[in-house]
Amino acid sequence: MFGLPTDGMTPTGLDPSMFLLSGYLLGLLGGLNLLALGLGVVTLPVFFVVLFGVEQVARVVSNATGWFPAKLVLYMFRGLRRSPLRTSLTYIALFVLTLVLSMIYSVLVFIGRVTTEKEADFKAIATHKTIIPSQMPRAHYEEFKRQLAKLPEGTRPKNGDADIMAWSFFLGTTDPISKRPDNNVFAFCIEPKKILTMMDGLDELTGKEKTDLDAAVAEMERDPQAIVMSRMRLKKMNLQIGQTIKVTGLNYSDLVFDLRIIGELPDGKYDNISFINSAYLFRQLDAWKLNNPKNRTSDPHPMDDKCINLLWVRLPNKEGFERLAAAVNDTGNFSNPQIKLETASSGFGTFLEAFKDILWGMKYLMAPAMVAIMCLVIANAISIGVRERRTEMAVLKVLGFQPRHVLFLVVGEAVLVGLMAGFMSTLIAFKLIGNLKLQIAFFGAFFVPAEVLLYGPLLGAFVSVAGSILPAMNAKNVKVAEVFSKVA
């Protein structure tokens, strides 16, 4: 993989990173299936309670109207109660299917959104032209802002400096002797006020979450040594708000940061990531030349001219991006090193290129395969039920039921289970789980979109119809004479 050190490869020169990534994702999928299975079992009592309640409503309607379709629906509920084990297994299978596919859909929708170009008010990213990870000097940030100020009216950032941001990535440890992952702090060093305007997901907060973050940012502006950490990282490191920590730089060697924890990020927002005032990083770099005993020649820190990793800007339209791109590509404006400008969606697309085949497989191979398997499971379960109920089907025909009524009865029982399983699983995904914690670079969580509340029941109903149609056709074609001749 591009950018992987040679010591990360096997003796044969094979890069194992994609195999490891595939293994992690398969493990995540397996865990998600186990979670869905457990939730399906736990919600079984609720399913039968709801089933019983809807049956009582159907009974009232049937008794009040005497309408034949209402009686047929009531008979479906009786059929489901008659074989609770088979009904339970069908419900759990459909529950797992719809829950897992809802999560996969959430990931794909999110990725589709961040990699889709916007016609207006979109973000652009400037990075080193040839080096990954990008490393640029501080002077490039000032020049970047000067070039933006030269853009014609209507193409410049609408909110001025609030729409421009520089990122510096900092990795440190609270224990330089034992550099275990649990002791590590990974932070974005930025201007605090830009957290509220430029960070996706944090610029849309409301209520108490926004009030708390506003207060934390104000404190970071006042105290450069303040740090805001994610709730997940605080828990892993057994830290609390108000504590002070000493962090030794790993990518900024020989720099030691004395930080005070003054707030936490909302749950599900930039998990395992922290925010530090970039002014503190730059102050430490400047002080290193004078205060570090190892530095006898007053040379700058090795990372002094490499401390800016990304430049971000929100532009009002495509014309502004094109004009800025022309200025950036002019080697006279940005030299030593040269940088490149691309839209945020293009940058995310480039980063996700390594995941392209895996995502394609999730969308076009794994999801259809899961649907097909569940169709077979349901078809098998319903076929067993039809064979057991052949005598019942024959009696119904003797009592005046038409073949289409028998067909509707078998398919309807499966659809009832599919609708309820689909609705309950997607409701849990949307309300209780809320978001899928799958940390990939800057993506902390993939939120479950509201439309799954519609797609889940429809998916359950579709799979139920597809799995039950053949057994229903067999039930419809049951011969009364053959059934009673065997009974006799």
C-alpha positions as CSV (number, residue, x, y, z in Angstrom):
1,M,0.0,0.0,0.0
2,F,1.3,3.5,-0.9
3,G,3.0,5.1,2.1
4,L,3.4,1.9,4.1
5,P,7.0,1.6,5.5
6,T,8.9,-1.4,4.1
7,D,9.3,-2.8,7.6
8,G,5.5,-3.4,7.6
9,M,5.8,-5.9,4.8
10,T,6.5,-9.6,4.9
11,P,9.9,-11.0,3.9
12,T,8.5,-11.7,0.4
13,G,7.6,-8.0,0.0
14,L,3.9,-8.6,0.2
15,D,1.9,-5.8,1.8
16,P,-0.6,-7.5,4.3
17,S,-2.5,-4.3,5.2
18,M,-5.5,-5.0,2.9
19,F,-5.8,-8.5,4.2
20,L,-5.7,-7.2,7.8
21,L,-8.3,-4.6,7.0
22,S,-10.6,-7.2,5.4
23,G,-10.2,-9.3,8.4
24,Y,-11.1,-6.4,10.7
25,L,-14.2,-5.6,8.7
26,L,-15.3,-9.2,8.6
27,G,-14.8,-9.4,12.3
28,L,-16.9,-6.2,12.7
29,L,-19.6,-7.8,10.5
30,G,-19.6,-10.9,12.6
31,G,-19.9,-8.9,15.7
32,L,-22.8,-6.9,14.2
33,N,-24.5,-10.2,13.3
34,L,-24.1,-11.5,16.9
35,L,-25.4,-8.2,18.2
36,A,-28.5,-8.4,15.9
37,L,-29.1,-12.0,16.9
38,G,-29.0,-11.1,20.6
39,L,-31.3,-8.1,20.1
40,G,-33.7,-10.4,18.1
41,V,-33.9,-12.9,21.0
42,V,-34.4,-10.1,23.6
43,T,-37.2,-8.5,21.6
44,L,-39.1,-11.8,21.0
45,P,-41.5,-11.2,23.9
46,V,-42.2,-7.7,22.7
47,F,-42.9,-9.2,19.2
48,F,-45.5,-11.7,20.6
49,V,-47.1,-9.0,22.8
50,V,-47.5,-6.7,19.8
51,L,-48.7,-9.7,17.7
52,F,-51.4,-10.5,20.3
53,G,-52.4,-6.8,20.5
54,V,-52.9,-6.5,16.8
55,E,-54.8,-9.8,16.7
56,Q,-57.3,-8.4,19.2
57,V,-57.8,-5.3,17.0
58,A,-58.4,-7.7,14.0
59,R,-60.9,-9.7,16.1
60,V,-62.8,-6.6,17.0
61,V,-63.0,-5.5,13.4
62,S,-64.0,-8.9,12.2
63,N,-66.8,-9.3,14.8
64,A,-68.1,-5.8,14.2
65,T,-68.1,-6.0,10.4
66,G,-68.3,-9.6,9.5
67,W,-66.0,-8.7,6.6
68,F,-64.4,-11.8,5.1
69,P,-60.9,-10.2,4.6
70,A,-60.9,-9.2,8.3
71,K,-61.6,-12.8,9.2
72,L,-58.9,-14.0,6.9
73,V,-56.4,-11.7,8.6
74,L,-57.6,-13.0,12.0
75,Y,-56.9,-16.5,10.8
76,M,-53.4,-15.5,9.9
77,F,-52.7,-14.4,13.4
78,R,-54.0,-17.7,14.7
79,G,-51.7,-19.6,12.3
80,L,-48.7,-17.6,13.7
81,R,-49.6,-18.4,17.3
82,R,-50.2,-22.1,16.4
83,S,-46.4,-22.6,15.8
84,P,-44.5,-20.2,18.1
85,L,-41.1,-21.8,17.5
86,R,-41.3,-21.5,13.7
87,T,-42.7,-18.0,14.0
88,S,-39.9,-17.1,16.4
89,L,-37.1,-18.4,14.1
90,T,-38.6,-16.6,11.1
91,Y,-38.8,-13.3,13.1
92,I,-35.2,-13.6,14.3
93,A,-33.9,-14.3,10.8
94,L,-35.7,-11.3,9.4
95,F,-34.7,-9.1,12.4
96,V,-31.0,-9.9,11.9
97,L,-31.3,-9.3,8.1
98,T,-32.9,-5.9,8.3
99,L,-30.8,-4.7,11.2
100,V,-27.5,-5.6,9.6
101,L,-28.5,-4.3,6.2
102,S,-29.7,-1.0,7.9
103,M,-26.2,-0.6,9.3
104,I,-24.6,-1.3,6.0
105,Y,-26.9,1.1,4.3
106,S,-26.0,3.8,6.9
107,V,-22.3,3.4,6.1
108,L,-22.9,3.5,2.3
109,V,-25.2,6.5,2.5
110,F,-22.7,8.4,4.6
111,I,-19.8,7.6,2.3
112,G,-21.9,8.6,-0.7
113,R,-22.7,11.9,0.9
114,V,-19.2,12.9,1.8
115,T,-17.9,11.9,-1.7
116,T,-20.6,13.8,-3.6
117,E,-19.8,17.2,-5.0
118,K,-21.9,20.1,-4.0
119,E,-22.7,22.9,-6.4
120,A,-22.5,25.5,-3.6
121,D,-21.0,26.1,-0.2
122,F,-18.5,23.2,-0.4
123,K,-15.2,22.6,1.2
124,A,-11.8,22.4,-0.4
125,I,-8.6,20.8,1.0
126,A,-5.0,21.9,0.3
127,T,-2.3,19.3,0.9
128,H,1.4,18.6,0.0
129,K,1.5,17.7,-3.6
130,T,3.6,14.6,-3.3
131,I,4.0,13.5,0.3
132,I,1.5,11.4,2.4
133,P,0.9,12.3,5.1
134,S,0.9,15.9,4.0
135,Q,3.4,18.3,5.7
136,M,3.6,22.0,5.0
137,P,5.2,25.1,6.7
138,R,3.2,27.6,8.7
139,A,4.0,30.2,6.0
140,H,1.7,28.3,3.6
141,Y,-1.3,29.0,5.8
142,E,-0.7,32.7,5.7
143,E,-0.1,32.7,2.0
144,F,-3.3,30.6,1.6
145,K,-5.3,33.3,3.4
146,R,-3.8,36.0,1.3
147,Q,-4.7,34.3,-2.0
148,L,-8.3,33.8,-0.7
149,A,-8.5,37.6,0.1
150,K,-7.6,38.3,-3.6
151,L,-10.5,36.4,-5.0
152,P,-13.3,38.5,-6.6
153,E,-16.4,39.4,-4.6
154,G,-18.8,36.5,-4.6
155,T,-16.2,33.8,-4.8
156,R,-14.4,34.5,-1.4
157,P,-15.5,32.6,1.7
158,K,-18.8,34.1,3.0
159,N,-17.7,34.3,6.6
160,G,-14.1,35.4,6.0
161,D,-11.5,33.9,8.4
162,A,-14.2,31.7,10.0
163,D,-14.3,29.6,6.8
164,I,-10.6,29.0,6.7
165,M,-8.7,26.5,8.9
166,A,-5.3,24.8,9.2
167,W,-5.0,21.3,10.8
168,S,-1.9,19.9,12.6
169,F,-2.0,16.3,13.6
170,F,-0.4,15.6,17.0
171,L,0.3,12.1,18.5
172,G,1.6,11.8,22.0
173,T,1.7,9.6,25.0
174,T,1.2,10.1,28.7
175,D,3.8,7.4,29.5
176,P,7.0,7.8,27.4
177,I,8.3,4.6,28.9
178,S,5.4,2.4,28.2
179,K,3.9,3.6,24.9
180,R,0.8,1.5,25.0
181,P,-2.2,2.5,22.8
182,D,-4.3,3.2,25.9
183,N,-1.8,5.9,26.9
184,N,-1.8,7.7,23.5
185,V,-3.4,11.0,22.7
186,F,-4.2,11.8,19.1
187,A,-5.3,15.4,18.6
188,F,-6.1,18.0,15.9
189,C,-4.3,21.2,16.7
190,I,-6.5,24.0,15.3
191,E,-7.7,27.5,16.1
192,P,-10.4,26.8,18.7
193,K,-13.1,29.0,17.2
194,K,-12.9,27.0,14.0
195,I,-14.2,23.9,15.9
196,L,-17.6,25.6,15.8
197,T,-17.6,26.6,12.2
198,M,-15.5,24.1,10.2
199,M,-15.7,20.6,11.8
200,D,-18.3,18.4,10.2
201,G,-20.9,17.2,12.8
202,L,-19.8,19.8,15.4
203,D,-21.0,22.8,13.4
204,E,-24.6,21.4,13.5
205,L,-25.0,20.7,17.3
206,T,-28.0,22.0,19.2
207,G,-29.2,22.3,22.8
208,K,-26.9,21.3,25.7
209,E,-24.3,19.7,23.4
210,K,-23.8,23.0,21.6
211,T,-23.8,25.1,24.9
212,D,-21.1,22.8,26.4
213,L,-18.9,22.9,23.3
214,D,-19.3,26.7,23.1
215,A,-18.1,27.0,26.7
216,A,-15.2,24.6,26.0
217,V,-14.1,26.6,23.0
218,A,-14.2,29.8,24.9
219,E,-12.0,28.3,27.6
220,M,-9.5,27.0,24.9
221,E,-9.3,30.6,23.5
222,R,-8.5,31.9,27.0
223,D,-6.1,29.1,28.0
224,P,-3.9,27.7,25.1
225,Q,-3.0,24.7,27.2
226,A,-6.6,23.5,27.4
227,I,-7.6,20.2,25.6
228,V,-11.1,18.9,24.7
229,M,-11.2,15.1,24.5
230,S,-13.7,12.6,23.2
231,R,-15.8,10.8,25.8
232,M,-14.5,7.4,24.5
233,R,-10.8,8.5,24.9
234,L,-11.5,9.9,28.4
235,K,-13.0,6.5,29.4
236,K,-10.2,4.5,28.0
237,M,-7.5,6.6,29.7
238,N,-9.5,6.8,33.0
239,L,-9.4,10.5,32.9
240,Q,-11.9,13.2,34.0
241,I,-12.6,16.8,33.1
242,G,-10.5,19.1,35.3
243,Q,-7.4,16.8,35.4
244,T,-4.1,17.9,34.0
245,I,-1.9,15.5,31.9
246,K,1.6,15.7,30.6
247,V,1.9,14.4,27.0
248,T,5.2,13.6,25.3
249,G,5.1,14.1,21.6
250,L,5.7,11.0,19.4
251,N,5.5,12.7,16.0
252,Y,6.9,15.9,17.6
253,S,9.8,14.3,19.4
254,D,11.3,16.1,22.4
255,L,8.2,18.3,22.9
256,V,6.3,17.9,26.1
257,F,2.8,19.3,26.5
258,D,1.2,20.2,29.8
259,L,-2.5,20.0,29.1
260,R,-5.7,20.6,31.2
261,I,-8.8,18.7,30.3
262,I,-11.6,21.3,30.1
263,G,-14.4,19.5,28.2
264,E,-15.5,16.4,26.3
265,L,-16.9,16.0,22.8
266,P,-20.4,14.7,22.3
267,D,-20.7,10.9,22.2
268,G,-20.3,9.6,18.7
269,K,-18.4,12.8,17.5
270,Y,-14.7,12.3,16.6
271,D,-14.3,9.3,19.0
272,N,-10.7,8.7,20.2
273,I,-9.8,12.2,18.9
274,S,-9.0,15.4,20.9
275,F,-8.6,19.1,20.1
276,I,-5.7,21.3,21.1
277,N,-5.1,25.0,20.5
278,S,-2.7,25.2,17.6
279,A,-1.2,28.3,19.2
280,Y,0.2,26.0,22.0
281,L,1.8,23.7,19.4
282,F,3.5,26.6,17.6
283,R,4.6,28.1,21.0
284,Q,6.3,24.9,21.9
285,L,8.0,24.7,18.5
286,D,9.3,28.2,18.9
287,A,10.5,27.7,22.5
288,W,12.3,24.5,21.5
289,K,15.0,26.5,19.7
290,L,15.9,28.4,22.9
291,N,15.1,26.0,25.8
292,N,16.1,22.5,24.6
293,P,19.5,21.5,25.8
294,K,20.0,19.2,22.8
295,N,19.8,22.2,20.5
296,R,23.1,24.0,20.7
297,T,22.9,25.7,17.4
298,S,19.4,27.3,17.8
299,D,18.2,25.3,14.8
300,P,14.4,25.0,14.5
301,H,12.7,21.8,15.5
302,P,12.7,19.1,12.7
303,M,8.9,19.5,12.4
304,D,8.9,23.3,12.5
305,D,8.5,23.6,8.7
306,K,6.3,20.5,8.5
307,C,3.7,21.3,11.2
308,I,0.7,22.0,9.0
309,N,-1.0,18.9,7.6
310,L,-4.1,20.2,6.0
311,L,-5.6,23.5,4.9
312,W,-9.4,23.7,4.7
313,V,-11.6,26.4,3.2
314,R,-15.4,26.7,2.7
315,L,-16.1,28.4,-0.7
316,P,-19.5,29.7,-1.9
317,N,-19.4,28.3,-5.4
318,K,-17.4,26.3,-8.0
319,E,-16.0,29.5,-9.6
320,G,-14.2,30.4,-6.3
321,F,-12.7,26.9,-6.1
322,E,-11.4,27.1,-9.7
323,R,-9.9,30.6,-9.1
324,L,-8.2,29.4,-5.9
325,A,-7.0,26.2,-7.6
326,A,-5.3,28.4,-10.3
327,A,-3.5,30.4,-7.6
328,V,-2.4,27.3,-5.7
329,N,-1.1,25.7,-8.8
330,D,1.0,28.7,-9.6
331,T,4.4,27.6,-8.3
332,G,5.3,31.2,-7.5
333,N,2.7,31.4,-4.8
334,F,3.4,28.1,-3.1
335,S,6.9,26.8,-3.5
336,N,9.0,24.6,-1.3
337,P,6.9,22.6,-1.1
338,Q,4.2,22.7,-3.8
339,I,0.7,22.0,-2.7
340,K,-2.5,20.8,-4.5
341,L,-6.1,21.8,-4.0
342,E,-9.1,19.5,-4.3
343,T,-12.6,19.4,-3.1
344,A,-13.3,17.7,0.2
345,S,-15.5,15.1,-1.6
346,S,-12.6,14.3,-4.0
347,G,-10.1,14.1,-1.0
348,F,-12.4,11.7,0.9
349,G,-12.9,9.7,-2.3
350,T,-9.1,9.4,-2.7
351,F,-8.7,8.3,0.9
352,L,-11.6,5.8,0.5
353,E,-10.0,4.4,-2.7
354,A,-8.3,1.7,-0.5
355,F,-11.8,0.7,0.7
356,K,-13.4,0.8,-2.7
357,D,-13.4,-3.0,-3.4
358,I,-14.6,-3.8,0.1
359,L,-17.5,-1.3,-0.1
360,W,-18.4,-2.6,-3.6
361,G,-18.5,-6.1,-2.2
362,M,-20.7,-5.0,0.7
363,K,-23.1,-3.3,-1.7
364,Y,-23.3,-5.7,-4.6
365,L,-22.2,-9.1,-3.2
366,M,-22.8,-9.4,0.6
367,A,-26.1,-7.6,0.8
368,P,-27.8,-9.5,-2.0
369,A,-26.3,-12.7,-0.7
370,M,-27.8,-12.1,2.7
371,V,-31.2,-11.4,1.2
372,A,-31.0,-14.6,-0.9
373,I,-30.0,-16.7,2.1
374,M,-32.9,-15.3,4.2
375,C,-35.3,-16.0,1.3
376,L,-34.2,-19.6,1.4
377,V,-34.5,-19.8,5.2
378,I,-38.0,-18.4,5.1
379,A,-39.0,-20.6,2.1
380,N,-37.8,-23.7,4.0
381,A,-39.6,-22.8,7.2
382,I,-42.9,-22.0,5.5
383,S,-42.6,-25.2,3.3
384,I,-42.4,-27.3,6.5
385,G,-45.4,-25.4,7.8
386,V,-47.4,-26.0,4.6
387,R,-46.6,-29.7,4.6
388,E,-47.8,-30.0,8.3
389,R,-51.0,-28.1,7.5
390,R,-52.1,-29.9,4.3
391,T,-55.1,-31.3,6.1
392,E,-56.0,-27.8,7.4
393,M,-55.7,-26.4,3.9
394,A,-58.0,-29.1,2.5
395,V,-60.6,-28.4,5.2
396,L,-60.5,-24.7,4.4
397,K,-61.2,-25.5,0.8
398,V,-64.1,-27.8,1.8
399,L,-65.5,-24.9,3.9
400,G,-65.5,-22.6,0.8
401,F,-62.0,-21.0,0.7
402,Q,-60.8,-20.4,-2.8
403,P,-57.2,-21.3,-3.9
404,R,-56.4,-17.5,-3.9
405,H,-57.5,-17.3,-0.3
406,V,-55.2,-20.1,0.7
407,L,-52.4,-18.4,-1.2
408,F,-53.1,-15.1,0.5
409,L,-53.2,-16.8,3.9
410,V,-49.7,-18.3,3.6
411,V,-48.1,-15.2,2.1
412,G,-49.9,-12.9,4.5
413,E,-48.6,-14.8,7.6
414,A,-45.0,-14.3,6.3
415,V,-45.6,-10.7,5.4
416,L,-46.9,-9.9,8.9
417,V,-43.8,-11.3,10.5
418,G,-41.6,-9.5,7.9
419,L,-43.2,-6.1,8.5
420,M,-43.0,-6.4,12.3
421,A,-39.5,-7.7,12.3
422,G,-38.3,-5.0,9.8
423,F,-40.0,-2.2,11.8
424,M,-38.7,-3.3,15.2
425,S,-35.1,-3.9,14.0
426,T,-34.9,-0.5,12.2
427,L,-36.6,1.3,15.1
428,I,-33.9,-0.1,17.4
429,A,-31.2,0.8,15.0
430,F,-32.5,4.4,14.7
431,K,-33.5,5.1,18.3
432,L,-31.4,2.9,20.6
433,I,-28.2,2.3,18.6
434,G,-28.3,5.7,17.1
435,N,-25.1,5.5,15.2
436,L,-22.6,2.9,14.1
437,K,-19.2,3.4,15.8
438,L,-16.9,2.5,12.9
439,Q,-13.7,4.7,13.2
440,I,-12.1,5.3,9.8
441,A,-9.8,8.3,9.8
442,F,-11.9,11.4,10.6
443,F,-15.2,9.5,10.4
444,G,-16.2,8.8,14.0
445,A,-19.7,7.4,13.5
446,F,-22.1,6.6,10.7
447,F,-25.6,7.8,11.7
448,V,-28.6,5.8,10.8
449,P,-30.8,7.8,8.4
450,A,-34.5,8.2,9.1
451,E,-35.5,6.5,5.9
452,V,-34.5,3.1,7.2
453,L,-37.7,3.2,9.2
454,L,-39.5,2.9,5.9
455,Y,-37.0,0.7,4.1
456,G,-36.7,-1.9,6.9
457,P,-40.3,-3.0,7.0
458,L,-40.5,-2.9,3.2
459,L,-37.3,-5.1,3.0
460,G,-38.8,-7.5,5.6
461,A,-42.1,-7.7,3.6
462,F,-40.2,-8.2,0.3
463,V,-38.0,-11.0,1.6
464,S,-41.1,-12.6,3.2
465,V,-43.0,-12.6,-0.1
466,A,-40.0,-13.9,-2.1
467,G,-39.5,-16.7,0.4
468,S,-43.1,-17.7,0.8
469,I,-44.4,-17.5,-2.7
470,L,-43.4,-21.0,-3.8
471,P,-44.7,-22.7,-0.6
472,A,-47.9,-20.7,-1.0
473,M,-48.3,-21.9,-4.5
474,N,-48.0,-25.5,-3.2
475,A,-50.6,-24.8,-0.6
476,K,-52.9,-23.3,-3.1
477,N,-52.7,-26.4,-5.3
478,V,-53.5,-28.8,-2.4
479,K,-56.0,-31.5,-3.7
480,V,-58.8,-32.2,-1.2
481,A,-59.4,-35.7,-2.5
482,E,-55.7,-36.7,-2.2
483,V,-55.4,-35.4,1.4
484,F,-58.5,-37.1,2.7
485,S,-57.7,-40.3,0.9
486,K,-54.4,-40.5,2.8
487,V,-56.2,-39.7,6.0
488,A,-58.7,-42.4,5.4
